Amino acid sequence: MIVVPLLTFVAVAYLCLRLGGGVRLALLRAAVLTGGAACLAVEALSSLHALHRPAVIVAWLLALTVLSACCFWLVRRSGSFGLPGFVGRSGPAGFFRFIRRSAPAKPEISAFATSWRSVRGRWAGLARVERLIVGVLGGLFLLDLVVALVAPPNNFDSQTYHLPKIEHWVQQGDVGFYPTIIDRQLAMAPGAEYLLLHLRLLTGGDGYYNLVQLAAGVGVVLAASRIAGQLGGGTRAQLITALIVGTTPMVVLEATSTQTDLVVALWVSCVATFTLDGLRARTGALDTLLIGTAAGLTLLTKATGLLGAGLLLLVWVGAQLRLRWWRGLVAALATGALMLLLAGPSLLRVQQTYDNPLGPAHLRESISMQRHDPASVLVNGLRIAETALQTPIGPLNDALAAGIIGIAGILGVDPQARDITYWNEKYPYMSWPPDEDRVSLPAQGALILLGALLLAFRKGTRLYAAVFWLALLAYVVTVKWQPWGNRLIVFLLVLGAPLAGLWIASLTSRAELSGRSELAGRAGLAARAGLSGRRLATWATTGALAAGVAAAGFAVAYGWPRRLVGDGSIFTTSQMDQRFIREPQWQRDYEWAAAAVRASGARRVGLAQGYNSWEYPWWILLPGVELVSVQSLQPNLPAAPNTTIDAMLCVKPVRPCEFYTSPTWQNTEVHHQGDVAYVIVRHQ
């Protein structure tokens, strides 16, 4: 069944390709339309309490059948798989005019041959270094594909709240809230999990979960390179942009995980590339649909993405209002309606449960800044920058961290204060090792910041650079420093990479270098000095890019918690061992308790957990068993009565497991081992 959504996406992409704009735009349009439809389908089936495997399979098969019929009909009408008579007609109106006017024609046998010759011609036109970039990116993503298919989901946060919520949805047949002590399962935006839910119901397991982030990783590379082209960059600028994004260690590591940062970065970058198309021309109905859907998916996936997408939407709406005010107003209202359609149901559930659409107060305050005075914002920004740009050079890192702490002292700001620091965490933190939760991005980050600074004063890029800097400032003002904050700035990396690509391409342009050489020959020492400076900058940026490629390769081969070689390799470690690779000391305890519960024949099992406990392993170890929580932090959702369960599992609960036992249980004994305990219930 995994082939069904893939074929559906291909069909959507083909229909989008018929609209013109190139393959990249078609793939990004297809990603947004497919993602938006998938999320709407989840909410629709949930409202009918029909979120079960048969319904989802029927929905996908129906969509594939309809789309395949449309593709087949278009091929018959146009006479080939090519784009004759249609390229240049954008929007649904031109699409349907083309359909009506196209007469049946004899199939063009040479269509594919022509396309293949075009590809070969483009490849032949690339310089050697540009071909090398394509090869590096292809190799990295091919290795990521191997890791994504072989390794099971083993991200820490996914064990706690990303994946358990999916199992609860499958168990109850809808995405309604349920009692739990881990309220991040409810309050955190569910957009990426909605996509995983489709794979769960289609395939019956989690074996293909990692492919969602991998697809998003490919998508952000395509989107960033297209943005570079929209800003005036040629082939080299677009390829360098793709290289910067595709070799960022955080990107290659998260591309094989079930985190959500690449997914939200994809939606933000889609908002960026779609809105850039609408800055100088009136946006049609299709483009408005795409922009609104991408923005809605951003809100549904992770609210921090709106720090970038929101600014882009404001610029786009302003441009549309200048072109024709009433059309701009309609576009803005339509975009807002689409955002509410996609994210509204989820936000409403959170609002009804916690009286705030952003979740409970303790969760909001753990992430968002409570102080916004200039000194606190400056200290927060410096800590975020040092953590993101950290290198393997220990003395340098120590010196930078000590300097930041010293500046904080001069400004009268406590760098460990809870109102600007994530709870129970302490600055500084070693972030350079290749770990998917924290790895830094010194080479890519430095190039992006420098490129954004230099292009902030260049005509044609000033507006986009200003949006990038404002988004970066908005992040520093609103989000506290945290050890794993490098994950959260991936969308900023993708937005800023085109600026770095444009700047570096201008340095490495052979035409510019030859022009400088002629100037040097005529103007003497001063010109030669300028040329030497440009060459020095070129070599420095080339070295930074090479260092980034090396870091990406090391991250894929030896990154954590999924690596190709070394101790814990995905090829030499069992699937269950890989699931517990973050906390191997827990595995024996979990398996011991699960074996006892299975042997008892229990069908309904209560869970007593801590706020950061791993719940997902229970769903893997106890398939077919109904799991419910005997705790609840939701005022309107009482915990499951302990009189209705057949067994109870406890993992680091706030209170001892004995607290949750019932006087109606007969001859029950709490069995302990390590951090886990279990009770087999015998009711009176």
Residue pairs with C-beta under 8 A, 6 or more apart in sequence:
1 57
1 60
1 202
1 203
2 199
2 202
2 203
2 208
4 57
4 60
4 61
4 64
4 202
5 34
5 38
5 60
5 198
5 199
5 202
7 64
7 68
8 34
8 60
8 63
8 64
8 67
9 30
9 31
9 34
11 64
11 67
11 68
11 70
11 71
12 29
12 30
12 33
12 34
12 67
13 26
13 27
13 29
13 30
14 26
14 71
15 67
15 70
15 71
15 74
16 25
16 26
16 27
16 29
16 30
16 33
17 23
17 26
17 83
18 74
18 83
18 86
18 95
18 98
19 26
19 29
19 89
19 90
19 91
19 94
19 95
19 286
20 83
20 86
20 87
20 88
20 89
20 90
21 29
21 90
24 222
24 223
24 225
24 226
25 226
25 273
27 219
27 222
28 219
28 222
28 223
28 226
28 270
28 273
28 274
29 290
31 215
31 219
31 266
31 270
32 267
32 270
32 290
32 293
32 294
32 297
33 290
33 293
35 195
35 267
35 293
35 297
36 293
36 296
36 297
36 342
37 63
38 194
38 195
38 198
39 191
39 194
39 195
39 297
39 300
39 342
40 341
40 342
41 56
41 59
41 198
42 51
42 175
42 194
42 197
42 198
43 175
43 345
45 51
45 55
45 56
45 59
45 174
46 169
46 173
46 174
46 175
46 176
47 174
49 173
49 174
50 173
51 169
51 170
51 173
51 174
51 175
51 197
51 201
52 170
52 173
52 201
53 201
53 202
53 204
56 198
56 201
56 202
57 201
57 202
60 198
60 202
74 99
75 81
76 104
77 99
77 102
77 103
77 104
78 84
78 85
78 86
78 98
78 102
78 105
79 102
79 104
79 105
79 106
79 107
79 108
80 105
80 107
80 108
80 111
81 111
81 112
82 108
82 111
82 114
82 115
84 108
85 98
85 101
85 102
86 94
86 95
86 98
89 95
89 97
89 98
90 284
90 286
91 284
91 285
91 286
91 287
92 284
92 285
92 286
93 284
93 285
123 131
125 235
126 134
126 235
127 236
129 508
130 235
130 236
130 239
133 239
133 240
133 242
133 243
134 239
136 243
136 246
136 247
136 549
137 221
137 242
137 243
137 246
137 247
140 246
140 247
140 252
140 552
140 553
140 556
141 214
141 217
141 218
141 246
141 255
143 556
143 557
143 564
144 214
144 217
144 252
144 255
144 256
144 556
145 214
146 564
147 210
147 256
147 556
147 562
147 564
147 570
148 210
148 211
148 213
148 214
148 255
148 256
149 207
149 208
149 210
149 211
150 570
150 571
151 210
151 256
151 562
151 570
151 578
152 206
152 207
152 575
152 578
152 579
153 163
153 206
153 209
153 210
153 257
153 258
153 579
153 616
154 561
154 562
154 578
154 579
154 580
154 581
154 582
155 162
155 257
155 258
155 259
155 436
155 437
155 561
156 437
156 582
157 259
157 437
158 257
158 258
158 259
158 616
159 579
159 582
159 614
159 615
159 616
159 617
160 182
160 184
160 612
160 613
160 614
160 615
160 616
161 182
161 184
161 185
161 188
161 615
162 192
162 193
162 196
162 258
162 259
162 260
163 193
163 196
163 206
163 209
163 258
163 616
163 619
164 182
164 185
164 615
164 616
164 619
165 185
165 186
165 190
165 193
166 193
166 196
166 197
166 200
167 616
167 619
167 627
168 178
168 180
168 185
169 175
169 197
170 197
170 200
170 201
171 626
171 627
172 178
175 190
175 194
175 346
176 349
177 186
177 349
177 353
177 634
177 637
178 186
178 628
178 629
178 637
179 628
179 629
179 631
179 632
179 634
179 637
179 638
179 639
179 640
180 186
180 629
180 631
180 632
180 633
180 634
181 609
181 610
181 611
181 629
181 631
181 632
181 633
181 654
182 609
182 611
182 612
182 613
182 615
183 359
183 360
183 363
183 633
183 634
184 363
186 349
186 350
186 353
186 359
186 634
187 350
187 354
187 358
187 359
187 360
187 363
188 359
189 260
189 299
189 300
189 301
189 302
189 303
189 343
189 346
190 300
190 346
191 260
191 263
191 264
191 267
191 297
191 299
191 300
191 301
191 302
191 343
192 212
192 258
192 260
192 263
192 264
192 301
192 302
193 260
194 300
195 212
195 263
196 206
196 209
196 212
196 258
199 206
199 208
199 209
199 211
199 212
200 206
200 209
209 258
210 256
210 257
210 258
212 258
212 263
213 254
213 255
213 256
213 257
213 258
213 259
213 260
213 262
213 263
214 255
214 256
216 255
216 262
216 263
216 265
216 266
217 246
217 251
217 252
217 254
217 255
217 262
219 266
219 269
219 270
220 245
220 251
220 262
220 265
220 266
220 269
220 490
220 494
221 242
221 245
221 246
222 242
223 266
223 269
223 270
223 272
223 273
223 494
224 241
224 242
224 244
224 245
224 269
224 494
224 497
224 498
224 501
225 238
225 239
225 241
225 242
225 245
225 498
225 501
226 238
226 273
227 241
227 269
227 272
227 273
227 276
227 464
227 495
227 498
228 237
228 238
228 240
228 241
228 497
228 498
228 501
228 502
229 237
229 238
230 273
230 276
230 277
231 276
231 460
231 461
231 464
231 498
231 499
231 502
232 460
232 461
232 502
233 241
233 498
233 501
233 502
233 505
234 505
236 505
236 508
236 509
237 498
237 501
237 502
237 504
237 505
237 506
238 501
239 501
240 500
240 501
240 504
240 505
240 508
240 545
241 497
241 498
241 500
241 501
241 502
242 501
243 545
243 548
243 549
244 444
244 447
244 448
244 497
244 500
244 501
244 545
244 548
245 251
245 444
245 493
245 494
245 497
246 252
246 552
247 444
247 545
247 548
247 549
247 551
247 552
248 441
248 444
248 490
248 493
248 548
248 552
249 434
249 439
249 440
249 441
249 551
249 552
249 554
249 555
249 559
250 261
250 436
250 439
250 441
250 486
250 487
250 490
250 493
251 262
251 490
251 493
251 552
252 552
252 555
252 556
252 559
253 434
253 435
253 436
253 439
253 555
253 556
253 559
253 562
254 261
254 262
254 436
254 487
254 490
255 262
256 562
257 436
257 562
259 436
259 487
260 301
260 302
261 302
261 487
261 488
261 490
261 491
262 490
263 301
263 302
264 298
264 301
264 302
264 304
264 305
264 490
264 491
265 305
265 490
265 491
265 493
265 494
267 294
267 295
267 297
267 298
267 301
267 305
267 309
268 294
268 298
268 305
268 308
268 309
268 312
268 491
268 494
268 495
269 491
269 494
269 495
270 290
270 294
271 291
271 294
271 295
271 298
271 308
271 309
271 312
271 313
272 308
272 309
272 312
272 495
274 287
274 290
274 291
274 294
275 291
275 312
275 313
275 315
275 316
276 464
277 283
277 287
278 287
278 291
278 316
278 319
278 320
279 315
279 316
279 319
279 463
280 319
281 323
282 320
282 323
282 324
282 327
283 291
283 316
283 320
283 331
288 331
288 334
288 335
289 334
289 338
291 313
291 316
291 331
291 335
292 334
292 335
292 336
292 337
292 338
292 339
293 338
293 342
294 309
295 306
295 309
295 313
295 335
295 338
295 339
296 338
296 339
296 340
296 341
296 342
296 343
297 342
298 305
298 306
298 309
299 305
299 306
299 339
299 342
299 343
299 347
300 342
300 343
300 346
303 358
304 475
304 478
304 479
304 488
304 491
305 491
307 471
307 474
307 475
307 478
308 467
308 471
308 491
308 492
308 495
311 467
311 470
311 471
311 474
312 467
313 335
315 463
315 467
317 328
317 331
317 332
317 335
318 328
319 328
320 327
320 328
320 331
320 332
321 328
321 329
321 332
322 328
347 357
348 357
350 356
350 357
350 358
350 359
351 357
352 636
353 634
353 635
353 636
353 637
354 360
356 364
358 364
360 633
366 422
366 423
366 480
367 422
367 479
367 480
367 482
368 478
368 479
368 480
369 376
369 377
369 380
369 419
369 420
369 477
369 478
369 479
369 480
370 418
370 419
370 420
371 377
371 417
371 419
371 420
372 477
375 411
375 412
375 413
376 413
376 419
376 420
377 476
377 477
378 407
378 411
379 404
379 407
379 408
379 411
379 413
379 415
379 420
380 420
380 476
380 480
380 481
381 476
382 404
382 407
383 404
383 415
383 427
383 428
383 481
384 475
384 476
384 481
384 485
384 489
386 397
386 400
386 401
386 404
386 428
387 427
387 428
387 429
387 431
387 440
387 481
387 483
387 485
387 486
388 431
388 440
388 441
388 442
388 445
388 485
388 486
388 489
389 440
389 441
389 442
389 445
389 446
390 397
390 430
390 431
390 432
390 440
390 442
391 397
391 432
391 440
391 442
392 432
397 428
397 430
397 432
401 427
401 428
404 415
404 427
404 428
405 415
405 427
405 428
408 414
408 415
413 420
415 421
415 427
416 426
416 427
420 480
420 481
421 427
421 480
421 481
421 482
422 480
422 481
422 482
422 483
425 482
425 483
427 481
429 438
429 483
431 438
431 439
431 440
431 483
431 486
432 439
432 440
432 442
433 439
433 560
434 551
434 554
434 555
434 558
434 559
434 560
435 559
435 560
435 561
436 487
436 559
436 560
436 561
436 562
437 483
437 484
437 487
438 483
438 484
438 486
438 487
439 486
439 555
439 559
440 486
441 486
441 493
443 544
443 545
443 547
443 548
443 551
444 493
444 497
444 500
444 548
445 493
446 544
447 500
447 503
447 504
447 541
447 544
447 545
448 493
448 496
448 497
448 499
448 500
449 496
450 500
450 503
451 496
451 499
451 500
451 501
451 502
451 503
451 504
452 465
452 468
452 469
452 496
452 499
452 500
454 503
455 461
455 462
455 465
455 499
455 502
455 503
456 462
456 465
456 466
456 469
458 465
461 499
461 502
464 498
464 499
465 499
467 495
468 492
468 495
468 496
468 499
471 492
471 495
472 492
472 496
475 488
475 489
475 492
479 485
479 488
482 488
504 541
504 545
506 512
507 534
507 537
507 538
507 541
508 538
508 541
508 542
512 534
513 531
513 534
513 535
513 538
516 527
516 530
516 531
516 534
517 531
519 527
519 530
519 531
520 527
520 528
520 530
520 531
556 564
557 563
557 564
557 565
558 564
558 565
558 566
560 568
561 568
561 578
561 581
561 582
562 570
562 578
563 569
563 570
564 570
564 571
568 578
568 581
570 578
573 581
576 587
576 591
576 620
577 584
577 587
579 587
579 617
579 620
580 586
580 587
580 590
580 617
583 614
585 674
586 614
586 617
586 674
586 675
586 676
588 673
588 674
589 673
589 674
589 675
589 676
590 614
590 617
590 618
590 621
590 676
591 621
592 673
592 676
593 649
593 671
593 673
593 676
593 677
593 678
594 618
594 621
594 622
594 649
596 671
596 678
596 680
597 605
597 622
597 625
597 647
597 649
597 678
597 680
598 622
598 625
600 646
600 647
600 680
601 646
602 625
602 645
602 646
602 647
602 680
602 681
603 625
603 626
603 646
604 625
604 626
604 628
604 644
604 645
604 646
605 618
605 622
605 625
605 626
605 627
605 628
605 645
605 646
605 647
605 648
605 649
606 628
606 629
606 630
606 640
606 642
606 645
606 647
606 648
606 649
606 660
607 615
607 618
607 627
607 628
607 629
607 630
607 631
607 648
607 649
607 650
607 651
608 629
608 630
608 631
608 648
608 649
608 650
608 651
608 653
608 657
608 660
609 615
609 629
609 631
609 650
609 651
609 652
609 653
610 651
610 652
610 653
610 654
611 654
613 651
613 652
614 651
618 627
618 649
619 627
628 640
628 644
628 645
629 639
629 640
630 639
630 640
630 642
630 645
630 648
630 660
631 639
631 653
631 654
631 660
632 638
632 639
642 648
642 660
642 661
642 662
642 665
642 681
643 662
643 664
643 683
645 681
646 680
646 681
647 678
647 679
647 680
647 681
648 657
648 660
648 661
648 678
648 679
648 681
649 676
649 677
649 678
650 656
650 657
650 660
650 670
650 676
650 677
650 678
650 679
651 675
651 676
652 675
653 659
653 660
657 670
657 672
657 677
657 679
658 670
661 668
661 670
661 679
662 681
664 683
664 684
665 679
665 681
665 682
665 683
665 684
666 682
666 683
666 684
667 682
668 679
668 680
668 681
668 682
669 679
670 677
670 678
670 679
671 677
671 678
671 679
